[in-house]
Amino acid sequence: MNAVRVKLPAHLRKLAQVDGEVALEVSGPVTQRSVLDALEARHPVLRGTIRDHTTLRRRAFVRFFACEEDLSHDEPDALLPAAVAAGREPFLVVGAMAGG
């Protein structure tokens, strides 16, 4: 089991009724998919807010970051950085900015 820290944007923290970071136990490889599966299992109200219900693909205005890298376009089953898997760095879910 890996203890993974997840930081959510304010509106998703409010929806899930959590303060600060969410600490998750993730078994197996630590990937975007395994982290988001664990997050949605623990907070079912978040299903469909970060990923599409049917395709499980990242929603257009949601971005993923870890260790100062944009991981938004990485494959869902690509391993996250070791620092995230070890709980030293958080996995960030960020609402993208749009406009001009």
Secondary structure, 3 states (H helix, E strand, C coil): CEEEEEECCHHHHHHHCCCCCEEEEECCCCEHHHHHHHHHHHCHHHCCCCECCCCCCECCCEEEEECCEECCCCCCCCECCHHHHCCCCCEEEEECCCCC
